[in-house]
Amino acid sequence: MFENRKDQMEILLKNNEDFRRLYNHHQQLEKRVLAAETGTAPMEDLALNKLKREKLRAKDQLSRIMEQAQAA
């Protein structure tokens, strides 16, 4: 995620508590989605889709924070 903006992401992780909390939440969601998709933590399709939408919302919020920080 955000491979081309790694330096900016590292700065935000270090200096922005909201960004760090949201990033960690996104990582946890990623692990849960992967576990469901690989079958190590089976989940109904509806629950998996809800989890994926939540993960996407978190990623969108992270992207917005990064854009705002870059514009400042």
N, C-alpha and C positions, 0 to 999 in steps of 0.2 A: 504494500500500500504506500503510495506517494514516494516511490523509489527515486523519482527525479527531483524530489524536494527533501531529500534526507537531512541535509544540513539544517534547513528551517525547522523540520519536524523535531530534530534533536534539541534545538534551542527552545522550542515551545514546550517540549516534555520537561525540560529542566526548569523553565521559568514560569509556566502557566499551569496552575493547579487544575483549572477546569479542563484544559486540553489533556493533561495527564490522566485525569479521572475518566474522561470520555474515551481516550485511547485505550486504557486498560479494560474498560467495559467492552469496547469493540473487539479487543483481543479475546476476551472470554466468550463473546458471542461467536467469534470465528471458530474457536475450539469446539463449541457445542454443535455448530453447524457441520463441521468436518466429522465429528464423532457420529452424528446422525446419518450423514451421507455415506460413511464407510461401514455403518452397521454396528459400530462398537457401542453406540447408545441409541437404540432404535427409538423412533419418534414417528407419530402420525404425520401425514403430509400437511395437514392444516397447521399443526404446531410448528413444523419445520418452516413452512412458508411465513408464518408470523415471525419466527426467529430471524429469518433472512431479511424481512422488511425492517425489523428493529436494527439489525446490523447495518443495513443500507442507510437508515436515518442517522445512525451514529457516524458513519463515514461522511455523509453530507455535512453534518455539523462540524466535524473535524476539518473538512475542506473549507467551510465558511470561515472558521477561526483562522486558518492558515492564510486565506485571501485577505482577511481584515488585517492581520499582522503584517503582511507584505505591503499592503497599501499605506500602513502607518509610517 
